[in-house]
C-alpha cells in the first residue's frame, strides 16, 4: 500500500455543512444522501490533512487511527471499514521499509515485536497502533504499511462423511489419483525412475502434521530450514503429493508466510543451504505487481538462473473463458462525469458511448480484498490513483487512497464488507497520467447488477508465478469433481479420468486462473518500451505454462481431497523430478521442452491462456527427453 504526500486544507462544502447544521438544530435526522455526502467529504479531507509521519503510512493505518481518535469522524463514516486487523492489545501487523539494528531496537522500545528483519531493508513487526507515527517519523524509515497479506491456492470442497471416509481410506492405501492420471506410476516402472538424486522443496504455510504423516508412513525425512516450519498444514499435503509420485526424491520445506521478504529469502536459501534442485510453492502475496517482477519474483529469477526448476500455482481466481473472472485490466479511460464528493477523474469501464463508473461485485465477493495496480514503476509511482468500494446507496464503505509522488508503489487495496449486498468498485485518477490499470477482486467476481454491466478480462495470473522461467501451473481434476459451485448458478464442475489417464477430453477447473501476463518494466524498473506503458506497449508472457492434477488424496486433515492449483503445482514438480533423474544432465530448457511438447492440449488448439501448453504426462515427457526404457 502507498503513502500520502499532500497537505492541503479542506473544509466541508457549505451546502453539506449547512444541511448538517440545520438537522442538528431541528433535531431531524439528515437524509441518506446527506449522510453519504458527509462521509465521503470527511474521508477525502483525511487525504488532505496529513502530518509528515502520516505521509509515510498506508491509508488504512492513517484512517484507522483517525477513526479511533475522532468520534465525530467515526460517526460520519459509520459504515466504513479499513479492513485493518487490530489485536485486542492494540497492535497491528506492519511492514516497515528500513533496516538496521537501531530501527529494530526502536520497534521493540515502542512495544512492538519484530517478526522478521531482512538485511535488504524490510522489517515485519507487530506494532502498537499508537506507536506507528513515532516509527514512521524516523529518518531511517521510508514507509510503514499494513502488512502485506498472503494466501495459498487451496480450495475447500464440502464432503459428506461417507466421501471423507472413502478419501481417507484411499490415502491409507497409498493410491494417488494424480499419479495414475498423469501416468507417473507406469512411467516409474517403464523407465526405472523414482526421482532419486533430486531434492524437491516446498514453500507454503506450514507442516504442522509432518510428524504424524511420517509416523503413518506417508512421508520420509523432510529437511526443514531451521526455524522455518511455519504454521498450518498445506505444506505437509503438498509434500505427500510429491512423495506419492516421486518416492525416491529427497524433500525439503520452508514457510512462505512470515513476510514477503522472508519468502524471497527462503527461496534463495532453499537453493544455497537446502541444495534443492526443484522448488515449488502455492503462495501469493496480495501486493505482488502484475507489471514488474517484485522481491519474490526476483528471487525466483535468481534460483532459475542457477539451474533450479521452479513451479508455482497459477492461482484460483477464475478465468474469462468460464465466466469466473474477478479481474479487469485495460487502459485508463477518464470520464467527464464525477462521483459526488470524490476528488479526481473516475475510470469509465464501458468502452462504448455509455458511461459506467462502477464495476459491480458478486455475492461471493463479500469479505474479499480488491487490489488496484497501474503501470508506473514499482517504488517510483508518479501518477496517483485511488480505489473505492461503495454500497448501493453510494456510501463509500472501504477505500485505499494512498498518495503517489515519485517514491511510492502503484498499488491500492481495500476489503469488501463481509455482509450486505449491492457493492461496487470505482477507480479514480487523483492526479498524473493515464495508465494501464489492473483491478482484481481476489477470488471474487464482477457481475451485472441492475443497470450496471459486468466488465472482466483475462490476465489474473501474476506475481512470481508469472516469472519468466517459472512454471505457472493450472489445475485439472484427477478424479471426483470439485464439490461446490464457485457462485450460485454456476454449471457443474468437471470430473477427472481416474483410474484412467488424462486425455484431450479432460477439462480444467473452473476456478483456475488465466493469463496472459502483460509486463511493462524489467525487474530493475527500466521500462520495456520507453514512452509507452499502455496496452500497446510492454511485453507479454505466456502464462500459465502447463496444467497438472488437483483433487487428489492426502492423509492430511482438511486436504481430503486436496483441490486447487496448490495441489497442481506439486504434481508438476514431482513429474519434473522423474525427468531429472532420467536425464540428470538435462538443462532447464530441455526439461521445459519435454514437458510442454508432449502435454495433452486442452481447450483451444495450441497454447491457451487457461491451461498453457496443456496437461503434462510423465511417460511421453521422459521419452521426449531421450530417456531409455528399462531393459
C-alpha positions as CSV (number, residue, x, y, z in Angstrom):
1,X,0.0,0.0,0.0
2,X,1.1,3.5,-0.7
3,X,1.6,6.6,1.3
4,X,0.0,10.1,1.3
5,X,2.1,13.1,0.5
6,X,0.0,16.2,0.2
7,X,-1.1,18.6,3.0
8,X,-3.9,20.8,1.8
9,X,-6.6,22.5,4.0
10,X,-10.1,21.3,3.3
11,X,-13.4,22.3,4.6
12,X,-16.9,20.7,4.4
13,X,-18.8,22.2,1.4
14,X,-21.2,24.9,2.5
15,X,-24.3,23.2,1.3
16,X,-23.5,20.0,3.2
17,X,-22.3,21.8,6.3
18,X,-25.5,23.9,6.3
19,X,-27.6,20.8,6.0
20,X,-25.9,19.1,8.8
21,X,-26.1,22.2,11.0
22,X,-29.9,22.6,10.3
23,X,-30.7,19.0,11.1
24,X,-28.7,19.3,14.3
25,X,-30.6,22.4,15.4
26,X,-34.0,21.0,14.5
27,X,-33.3,17.5,15.8
28,X,-34.2,15.9,12.5
29,X,-32.0,13.2,11.1
30,X,-30.0,14.0,7.9
31,X,-31.2,12.3,4.8
32,X,-29.3,9.3,3.5
33,X,-27.9,11.4,0.6
34,X,-26.6,14.0,3.1
35,X,-25.0,11.3,5.3
36,X,-23.4,9.7,2.2
37,X,-22.0,13.1,1.1
38,X,-20.8,14.0,4.6
39,X,-19.0,10.7,4.9
40,X,-17.3,11.0,1.5
41,X,-16.3,14.6,2.3
42,X,-14.8,13.5,5.7
43,X,-12.9,10.7,4.0
44,X,-11.5,13.0,1.3
45,X,-10.4,15.5,4.0
46,X,-8.2,13.0,5.6
47,X,-6.1,12.7,2.5
48,X,-5.6,16.4,2.5
49,X,-4.6,16.9,6.2
50,X,-1.7,14.6,6.8
51,X,1.2,15.0,9.2
52,X,4.7,14.3,7.8
53,X,4.7,11.0,9.6
54,X,1.4,10.0,8.2
55,X,2.6,10.7,4.6
56,X,4.8,7.6,5.1
57,X,1.9,5.4,6.1
58,X,-0.6,3.4,4.2
59,X,-4.1,4.9,4.1
60,X,-5.6,2.0,6.2
61,X,-3.3,2.8,9.1
62,X,-4.0,6.6,8.9
63,X,-7.8,6.2,8.7
64,X,-7.9,3.6,11.4
65,X,-6.0,5.9,13.8
66,X,-8.2,8.8,12.9
67,X,-11.5,6.9,13.4
68,X,-10.4,5.7,16.8
69,X,-9.3,9.2,17.9
70,X,-12.3,11.2,16.5
71,X,-15.8,10.1,17.4
72,X,-17.3,12.7,15.2
73,X,-15.4,11.3,12.2
74,X,-16.4,7.8,13.1
75,X,-20.0,8.9,13.2
76,X,-19.8,10.3,9.7
77,X,-18.1,7.1,8.5
78,X,-20.2,4.6,10.4
79,X,-20.4,2.2,7.5
80,X,-16.8,2.5,6.6
81,X,-14.2,-0.3,7.4
82,X,-10.5,-0.1,6.9
83,X,-10.1,-3.9,6.9
84,X,-7.1,-3.5,9.2
85,X,-6.7,-6.2,11.8
86,X,-6.1,-4.6,15.2
87,X,-5.5,-7.1,18.1
88,X,-7.1,-6.9,21.5
89,X,-3.7,-5.4,22.7
90,X,-4.0,-2.6,20.1
91,X,-1.3,-3.9,17.8
92,X,-1.3,-4.1,14.0
93,X,0.9,-6.2,11.7
94,X,3.1,-3.8,9.6
95,X,5.8,-3.9,7.0
96,X,8.5,-1.3,7.6
97,X,10.8,-0.1,4.8
98,X,14.0,0.4,6.7
99,X,16.9,-1.5,8.1
100,X,19.5,-1.5,10.9
101,X,19.7,-2.6,14.5
102,X,18.8,0.8,15.7
103,X,15.4,0.6,13.9
104,X,14.8,-2.9,15.3
105,X,15.6,-1.6,18.8
106,X,13.2,1.3,18.3
107,X,10.4,-1.0,17.3
108,X,10.9,-3.1,20.4
109,X,11.2,0.0,22.6
110,X,7.8,1.2,21.2
111,X,6.2,-2.0,22.4
112,X,6.5,-3.8,19.1
113,X,7.5,-7.4,18.3
114,X,9.9,-7.9,15.3
115,X,8.8,-11.0,13.4
116,X,11.4,-10.8,10.6
117,X,14.2,-8.4,9.8
118,X,15.9,-8.8,6.4
119,X,19.3,-7.2,5.7
120,X,17.7,-5.9,2.4
121,X,15.8,-3.3,4.4
122,X,12.4,-4.9,5.2
123,X,11.0,-5.5,8.7
124,X,7.8,-7.3,9.6
125,X,6.6,-6.4,13.0
126,X,3.5,-6.3,15.3
127,X,3.4,-2.6,16.3
128,X,1.0,-0.8,18.7
129,X,-1.2,1.4,16.5
130,X,-0.5,4.4,18.7
131,X,3.2,3.9,18.0
132,X,3.0,3.9,14.2
133,X,3.5,7.7,14.0
134,X,6.7,7.6,16.0
135,X,8.2,4.8,13.9
136,X,7.1,6.4,10.6
137,X,8.6,9.7,11.7
138,X,12.1,8.4,12.0
139,X,14.6,9.5,9.4
140,X,15.7,5.9,8.7
141,X,12.2,4.8,7.8
142,X,10.9,5.2,4.3
143,X,7.5,3.6,4.7
144,X,5.2,1.9,7.2
145,X,2.3,0.0,5.7
146,X,-0.3,-2.6,6.8
147,X,1.5,-5.9,6.5
148,X,1.1,-7.4,3.0
149,X,-1.2,-10.5,3.3
150,X,-0.6,-13.9,1.7
151,X,-2.8,-16.7,0.7
152,X,-2.4,-20.3,-0.6
153,X,-4.3,-21.6,-3.5
154,X,-6.2,-24.4,-1.8
155,X,-9.9,-24.8,-2.5
156,X,-12.0,-26.5,0.2
157,X,-14.9,-28.6,-1.0
158,X,-17.6,-29.8,1.4
159,X,-17.8,-33.6,1.6
160,X,-20.2,-35.8,3.4
161,X,-18.9,-38.3,6.0
162,X,-19.0,-41.2,3.5
163,X,-16.9,-39.3,1.0
164,X,-14.4,-38.2,3.6
165,X,-14.1,-41.7,4.9
166,X,-13.6,-43.0,1.4
167,X,-10.9,-40.4,0.8
168,X,-9.0,-41.3,4.0
169,X,-9.2,-45.0,3.0
170,X,-7.7,-44.2,-0.4
171,X,-4.9,-42.2,1.2
172,X,-4.2,-45.0,3.6
173,X,-3.8,-47.5,0.7
174,X,-1.3,-45.2,-0.9
175,X,-3.4,-44.7,-4.0
176,X,-2.7,-41.3,-5.6
177,X,-5.2,-40.3,-8.2
178,X,-2.8,-37.8,-9.9
179,X,-0.1,-40.5,-10.0
180,X,-2.5,-42.6,-12.1
181,X,-4.0,-39.9,-14.3
182,X,-0.6,-38.5,-15.2
183,X,0.8,-42.0,-16.0
184,X,3.5,-41.4,-13.5
185,X,3.0,-44.9,-11.9
186,X,3.6,-46.7,-15.2
187,X,6.4,-44.4,-16.1
188,X,8.3,-45.2,-13.0
189,X,8.2,-48.9,-13.8
190,X,8.9,-48.5,-17.5
191,X,11.8,-46.1,-17.1
192,X,13.1,-47.1,-13.7
193,X,12.8,-43.6,-12.2
194,X,11.6,-42.5,-8.8
195,X,13.1,-39.0,-8.5
196,X,16.2,-40.4,-6.8
197,X,19.1,-37.9,-6.8
198,X,16.8,-34.9,-6.8
199,X,15.6,-32.8,-4.0
200,X,12.2,-31.2,-4.2
201,X,11.5,-28.4,-1.8
202,X,8.1,-26.9,-0.9
203,X,7.2,-23.3,0.2
204,X,3.8,-23.0,1.7
205,X,2.1,-22.1,5.1
206,X,3.5,-24.8,7.3
207,X,4.0,-28.5,8.1
208,X,2.0,-28.9,11.4
209,X,1.3,-32.6,11.0
210,X,4.6,-33.5,9.5
211,X,5.5,-36.0,12.3
212,X,2.1,-37.6,12.1
213,X,2.4,-38.0,8.4
214,X,5.8,-39.6,8.8
215,X,4.6,-41.9,11.6
216,X,1.8,-43.1,9.3
217,X,4.3,-43.9,6.6
218,X,3.1,-41.1,4.2
219,X,6.4,-39.2,4.3
220,X,10.1,-39.9,4.8
221,X,12.5,-37.4,6.4
222,X,12.0,-33.8,5.4
223,X,14.8,-31.2,5.6
224,X,13.1,-28.2,7.1
225,X,15.1,-25.0,7.1
226,X,15.9,-24.1,10.8
227,X,13.1,-22.0,12.3
228,X,11.0,-22.1,9.1
229,X,8.4,-24.8,9.8
230,X,5.7,-22.2,9.7
231,X,2.1,-22.8,10.8
232,X,-0.8,-24.6,9.1
233,X,-0.6,-27.8,7.2
234,X,-0.8,-27.2,3.5
235,X,3.0,-27.8,3.1
236,X,2.5,-31.3,4.5
237,X,-0.2,-32.1,2.0
238,X,2.0,-30.8,-0.9
239,X,4.9,-32.9,0.3
240,X,2.7,-36.0,0.3
241,X,1.7,-35.4,-3.3
242,X,5.3,-35.2,-4.3
243,X,6.3,-38.3,-2.4
244,X,3.5,-40.3,-3.9
245,X,4.6,-39.5,-7.5
246,X,8.4,-39.3,-6.9
247,X,9.0,-41.5,-3.9
248,X,12.8,-41.5,-4.4
249,X,13.3,-37.8,-4.2
250,X,14.6,-36.1,-1.1
251,X,12.3,-33.5,0.3
252,X,12.7,-30.0,1.9
253,X,10.5,-27.3,3.3
254,X,10.4,-23.6,4.4
255,X,7.5,-21.4,5.2
256,X,6.5,-18.6,2.8
257,X,4.2,-16.9,5.4
258,X,6.5,-15.0,7.7
259,X,6.6,-12.0,5.4
260,X,7.0,-11.3,1.7
261,X,10.7,-10.6,2.0
262,X,11.2,-13.7,4.2
263,X,9.5,-15.7,1.4
264,X,12.0,-14.3,-1.1
265,X,14.9,-15.0,1.2
266,X,13.7,-18.6,1.8
267,X,13.6,-19.2,-1.9
268,X,17.3,-18.4,-2.2
269,X,18.1,-20.3,1.0
270,X,16.5,-23.5,-0.3
271,X,18.8,-23.4,-3.3
272,X,22.0,-22.5,-1.4
273,X,21.6,-24.1,2.1
274,X,18.9,-26.6,1.2
275,X,20.6,-27.7,-2.1
276,X,17.2,-28.1,-3.8
277,X,17.1,-28.9,-7.5
278,X,13.4,-28.3,-7.8
279,X,11.3,-25.8,-5.8
280,X,7.5,-25.5,-5.7
281,X,5.2,-23.0,-3.9
282,X,1.5,-22.3,-3.7
283,X,1.6,-18.9,-2.1
284,X,0.7,-15.4,-3.4
285,X,1.1,-12.0,-1.7
286,X,-1.6,-9.5,-2.5
287,X,0.8,-6.7,-3.4
288,X,2.8,-8.7,-6.0
289,X,2.8,-6.5,-9.1
290,X,1.4,-7.8,-12.3
291,X,3.5,-5.5,-14.3
292,X,7.0,-5.9,-12.9
293,X,8.9,-8.6,-11.1
294,X,8.9,-7.8,-7.4
295,X,11.0,-9.2,-4.5
296,X,9.6,-12.8,-4.7
297,X,9.8,-12.9,-8.5
298,X,13.3,-11.7,-8.4
299,X,14.2,-14.5,-6.0
300,X,12.7,-16.9,-8.5
301,X,14.8,-15.3,-11.2
302,X,17.9,-15.9,-9.2
303,X,17.3,-19.6,-8.5
304,X,16.2,-20.4,-12.0
305,X,19.3,-18.6,-13.4
306,X,21.3,-21.0,-11.2
307,X,19.6,-24.0,-12.8
308,X,16.7,-24.7,-10.3
309,X,13.4,-25.8,-11.7
310,X,10.7,-23.6,-10.1
311,X,7.0,-24.5,-10.1
312,X,4.2,-22.2,-8.7
313,X,0.4,-22.2,-8.5
314,X,-1.2,-20.2,-11.2
315,X,-4.0,-19.2,-8.7
316,X,-7.7,-19.9,-8.2
317,X,-9.1,-16.5,-9.1
318,X,-11.1,-17.8,-12.1
319,X,-10.8,-17.2,-15.8
320,X,-12.7,-15.3,-18.5
321,X,-13.4,-18.4,-20.6
322,X,-15.6,-19.9,-17.9
323,X,-17.1,-16.6,-16.8
324,X,-15.5,-16.9,-13.4
325,X,-13.1,-13.9,-13.7
326,X,-13.0,-11.3,-11.0
327,X,-10.3,-9.4,-12.9
328,X,-10.2,-6.4,-15.1
329,X,-7.3,-4.8,-16.9
330,X,-7.0,-2.1,-19.6
331,X,-6.0,1.4,-20.4
332,X,-7.5,4.0,-18.0
333,X,-10.4,5.8,-19.7
334,X,-11.2,9.0,-17.9
335,X,-14.8,10.1,-17.7
336,X,-16.1,13.7,-17.7
337,X,-18.7,12.5,-15.2
338,X,-17.8,12.7,-11.5
339,X,-18.5,10.7,-8.4
340,X,-20.1,13.0,-5.9
341,X,-17.7,14.2,-3.3
342,X,-14.7,12.3,-4.6
343,X,-11.8,14.3,-6.0
344,X,-10.4,13.1,-9.3
345,X,-11.3,11.6,-12.6
346,X,-13.2,8.3,-12.5
347,X,-12.5,5.4,-14.8
348,X,-15.2,4.6,-17.4
349,X,-15.5,0.8,-17.5
350,X,-17.7,0.8,-20.6
351,X,-15.8,1.2,-23.9
352,X,-19.0,2.2,-25.7
353,X,-20.7,5.6,-25.8
354,X,-22.4,4.6,-22.5
355,X,-20.6,5.7,-19.3
356,X,-20.2,3.3,-16.4
357,X,-18.2,4.5,-13.4
358,X,-18.6,1.3,-11.4
359,X,-18.0,-2.4,-11.7
360,X,-20.5,-4.4,-9.6
361,X,-19.4,-7.2,-7.2
362,X,-21.0,-10.6,-6.9
363,X,-22.5,-12.0,-3.6
364,X,-19.5,-14.3,-3.5
365,X,-17.2,-11.3,-3.2
366,X,-18.2,-10.5,0.4
367,X,-15.2,-10.2,2.6
368,X,-12.8,-10.4,-0.4
369,X,-9.9,-8.0,-1.0
370,X,-9.8,-5.8,-4.0
371,X,-6.4,-4.7,-5.4
372,X,-5.6,-1.9,-7.9
373,X,-2.3,-1.7,-9.8
374,X,-1.3,0.7,-12.6
375,X,1.6,0.9,-15.0
376,X,4.0,3.1,-13.1
377,X,7.4,1.6,-12.0
378,X,7.4,-0.1,-8.6
379,X,8.6,2.3,-5.9
380,X,8.6,5.2,-8.3
381,X,4.9,5.9,-8.9
382,X,4.2,9.5,-10.0
383,X,0.5,9.0,-11.1
384,X,-1.9,8.9,-8.2
385,X,-4.9,6.5,-8.4
386,X,-7.4,5.7,-5.7
387,X,-9.7,2.8,-5.1
388,X,-13.3,3.0,-3.7
389,X,-15.8,0.4,-2.7
390,X,-19.4,1.8,-2.4
391,X,-22.7,0.3,-1.3
392,X,-26.0,0.5,-3.2
393,X,-26.8,4.0,-1.7
394,X,-23.4,5.4,-2.8
395,X,-21.7,5.5,0.5
396,X,-18.0,4.7,0.5
397,X,-17.6,1.6,2.8
398,X,-14.0,1.0,2.1
399,X,-11.2,2.7,0.2
400,X,-7.5,2.9,-0.4
401,X,-6.3,6.5,-1.1
402,X,-2.6,6.5,-0.8
403,X,-0.6,9.2,-2.4
404,X,2.0,8.6,-5.1
405,X,4.5,11.4,-5.8
406,X,7.6,9.5,-7.1
407,X,8.7,7.3,-4.2
408,X,5.7,5.0,-3.6
409,X,4.2,1.9,-5.2
410,X,1.5,2.0,-7.8
411,X,-0.8,-0.1,-5.6
412,X,-4.0,0.2,-3.5
413,X,-6.0,-2.4,-1.6
414,X,-9.4,-2.4,0.1
415,X,-11.7,-5.0,1.6
416,X,-15.3,-5.7,0.6
417,X,-17.6,-5.8,3.7
418,X,-18.4,-9.3,5.0
419,X,-22.1,-8.7,4.9
420,X,-24.6,-6.8,2.9
421,X,-25.2,-6.6,-0.9
422,X,-25.1,-4.2,-3.8
423,X,-21.4,-3.4,-3.6
424,X,-19.5,-1.8,-6.5
425,X,-15.9,-0.7,-7.2
426,X,-14.7,2.6,-8.6
427,X,-11.2,3.6,-9.8
428,X,-10.3,7.3,-9.7
429,X,-7.3,9.1,-11.0
430,X,-6.5,11.7,-8.4
431,X,-3.6,13.2,-10.4
432,X,-1.0,12.3,-13.0
433,X,-1.1,10.5,-16.3
434,X,-3.4,7.9,-17.8
435,X,-2.0,4.4,-17.2
436,X,-2.8,0.8,-17.8
437,X,-4.7,-0.5,-14.8
438,X,-5.3,-3.9,-13.2
439,X,-8.3,-4.4,-10.8
440,X,-8.6,-7.7,-9.1
441,X,-11.3,-8.9,-6.6
442,X,-9.3,-11.8,-5.3
443,X,-11.3,-15.0,-5.6
444,X,-14.4,-12.9,-6.2
445,X,-16.2,-11.8,-9.3
446,X,-17.6,-8.9,-11.3
447,X,-21.3,-9.4,-12.2
448,X,-24.1,-7.5,-13.9
449,X,-26.3,-5.8,-11.3
450,X,-29.3,-3.6,-12.0
451,X,-28.2,-1.1,-14.7
452,X,-24.5,-2.0,-14.3
453,X,-22.9,-4.3,-16.8
454,X,-20.0,-6.6,-15.7
455,X,-16.6,-5.9,-17.2
456,X,-14.0,-8.6,-16.8
457,X,-10.9,-9.6,-18.7
458,X,-8.3,-12.4,-18.8
459,X,-4.9,-12.0,-17.2
460,X,-5.3,-12.5,-13.5
461,X,-2.2,-14.8,-13.2
462,X,0.6,-12.5,-11.9
463,X,3.4,-12.1,-9.5
464,X,6.2,-14.6,-9.1
465,X,4.1,-17.4,-10.6
466,X,4.5,-15.4,-13.9
467,X,8.3,-15.1,-13.6
468,X,9.7,-15.7,-17.0
469,X,11.4,-19.0,-16.2
470,X,9.0,-20.3,-13.6
471,X,6.4,-22.9,-14.4
472,X,3.0,-21.4,-13.7
473,X,0.7,-24.4,-13.1
474,X,-3.1,-24.5,-13.8
475,X,-5.3,-27.2,-12.4
476,X,-7.4,-30.1,-13.8
477,X,-9.3,-32.6,-11.6
478,X,-7.8,-36.1,-11.4
479,X,-10.8,-37.8,-10.0
480,X,-14.0,-36.6,-8.3
481,X,-15.4,-33.2,-9.3
482,X,-14.9,-30.2,-7.0
483,X,-17.7,-30.3,-4.6
484,X,-19.3,-26.9,-4.7
485,X,-20.2,-24.2,-7.2
486,X,-18.0,-21.1,-7.2
487,X,-21.0,-18.9,-7.3
488,X,-24.7,-19.6,-7.2
489,X,-25.9,-20.7,-10.7
490,X,-22.6,-21.9,-12.0
491,X,-22.7,-25.1,-14.1
492,X,-21.4,-28.4,-12.7
493,X,-17.7,-28.8,-12.1
494,X,-15.9,-31.4,-14.3
495,X,-14.6,-34.8,-13.0
496,X,-11.3,-36.3,-13.8
497,X,-10.3,-39.6,-15.5
498,X,-9.1,-41.6,-12.5
499,X,-8.3,-44.5,-12.7
500,X,-7.7,-43.7,-16.3
501,X,-5.3,-41.3,-17.9
502,X,-5.8,-37.6,-18.9
503,X,-7.0,-37.2,-22.4
504,X,-7.8,-34.3,-24.8
505,X,-11.4,-34.6,-23.4
506,X,-10.3,-33.7,-19.9
507,X,-11.5,-30.3,-18.5
508,X,-9.7,-27.7,-16.4
509,X,-11.0,-26.5,-13.0
510,X,-13.4,-23.6,-13.4
511,X,-11.5,-21.7,-10.7
512,X,-8.1,-21.9,-12.3
513,X,-6.6,-18.5,-13.1
514,X,-5.8,-17.4,-16.6
515,X,-3.2,-15.3,-18.3
516,X,-1.7,-13.7,-20.4
517,X,0.6,-11.7,-18.3
518,X,1.4,-8.2,-19.6
519,X,4.6,-6.6,-18.3
520,X,5.8,-3.0,-18.6
521,X,9.0,-3.0,-16.6
522,X,12.1,-5.0,-16.2
523,X,12.9,-6.2,-12.7
524,X,15.3,-3.2,-12.2
525,X,12.4,-0.8,-13.0
526,X,13.6,0.1,-16.5
527,X,10.7,0.4,-18.9
528,X,10.4,-2.3,-21.6
529,X,9.0,0.1,-24.3
530,X,10.1,3.7,-23.4
531,X,7.4,6.2,-23.8
532,X,4.6,3.6,-23.9
533,X,3.1,2.0,-20.8
534,X,-0.3,1.5,-22.4
535,X,-2.0,-1.6,-23.8
536,X,0.1,-1.3,-27.0
537,X,3.4,-1.2,-25.1
538,X,5.3,-3.6,-22.8
539,X,5.7,-7.3,-23.4
540,X,3.5,-10.4,-22.9
541,X,4.4,-13.6,-21.2
542,X,2.6,-16.8,-22.0
543,X,1.4,-17.7,-18.5
544,X,0.3,-20.2,-17.2
545,X,2.7,-22.7,-18.7
546,X,1.2,-26.1,-18.0
547,X,-1.6,-27.9,-16.3
548,X,-1.5,-30.7,-13.7
549,X,-3.8,-32.7,-11.4
550,X,-5.7,-31.5,-8.3
551,X,-8.5,-33.2,-6.3
552,X,-6.1,-35.8,-5.1
553,X,-6.0,-37.7,-1.8
554,X,-3.7,-37.0,1.1
555,X,-3.7,-38.2,4.7
556,X,-3.7,-34.6,6.0
557,X,-6.9,-33.4,7.7
558,X,-8.6,-30.7,5.6
559,X,-6.9,-31.9,2.4
560,X,-9.1,-35.0,1.7
561,X,-9.2,-34.5,-1.2
562,X,-6.8,-31.6,-2.0
563,X,-8.2,-29.2,-4.6
564,X,-6.7,-26.1,-6.1
565,X,-3.7,-25.1,-8.1
566,X,-2.0,-25.6,-4.7
567,X,-2.2,-29.3,-5.5
568,X,-1.5,-29.0,-9.2
569,X,1.9,-27.3,-8.7
570,X,3.5,-30.2,-6.6
571,X,2.1,-32.7,-9.0
572,X,4.0,-31.0,-11.8
573,X,7.2,-30.7,-9.7
574,X,7.1,-34.4,-8.9
575,X,7.0,-35.3,-12.6
576,X,9.9,-33.0,-13.2
577,X,11.9,-34.9,-10.6
578,X,11.3,-38.1,-12.6
579,X,12.6,-36.4,-15.7
580,X,15.7,-35.1,-13.9
581,X,16.6,-38.5,-12.6
582,X,16.1,-40.0,-16.0
583,X,18.5,-37.4,-17.5
584,X,20.5,-35.6,-14.8
585,X,22.4,-33.6,-17.4
586,X,19.2,-32.1,-18.9
587,X,19.1,-28.3,-18.9
588,X,16.0,-26.4,-17.6
589,X,15.2,-25.6,-21.3
590,X,15.3,-29.3,-22.2
591,X,13.0,-30.2,-19.3
592,X,10.6,-27.4,-20.3
593,X,10.6,-28.6,-23.9
594,X,9.9,-32.2,-22.9
595,X,7.0,-31.2,-20.6
596,X,5.3,-28.8,-23.0
597,X,5.9,-30.5,-26.3
598,X,4.2,-33.7,-25.0
599,X,1.5,-32.0,-23.0
600,X,-2.1,-33.0,-23.9
601,X,-3.8,-30.0,-25.4
602,X,-6.9,-28.8,-23.6
603,X,-9.2,-26.1,-24.7
604,X,-8.3,-24.1,-27.8
605,X,-5.7,-25.7,-30.1
606,X,-2.2,-24.8,-29.2
607,X,-1.2,-22.6,-26.3
608,X,-4.2,-21.0,-24.5
609,X,-4.3,-18.6,-21.5
610,X,-6.2,-21.0,-19.2
611,X,-4.2,-24.3,-19.5
612,X,-1.0,-23.2,-21.2
613,X,0.5,-26.0,-23.2
614,X,-1.9,-28.5,-21.7
615,X,-1.8,-31.2,-19.1
616,X,1.7,-32.8,-18.7
617,X,2.2,-36.6,-18.9
618,X,5.2,-38.4,-17.3
619,X,5.8,-41.1,-19.8
620,X,5.7,-39.1,-23.0
621,X,7.9,-36.4,-21.4
622,X,10.5,-38.9,-20.4
623,X,10.5,-40.3,-23.9
624,X,10.9,-36.8,-25.4
625,X,13.8,-36.2,-23.2
626,X,15.5,-39.3,-24.6
627,X,15.4,-41.4,-21.5
628,X,15.6,-45.1,-22.5
629,X,13.1,-47.6,-21.0
630,X,14.4,-50.2,-18.6
631,X,15.6,-53.3,-20.5
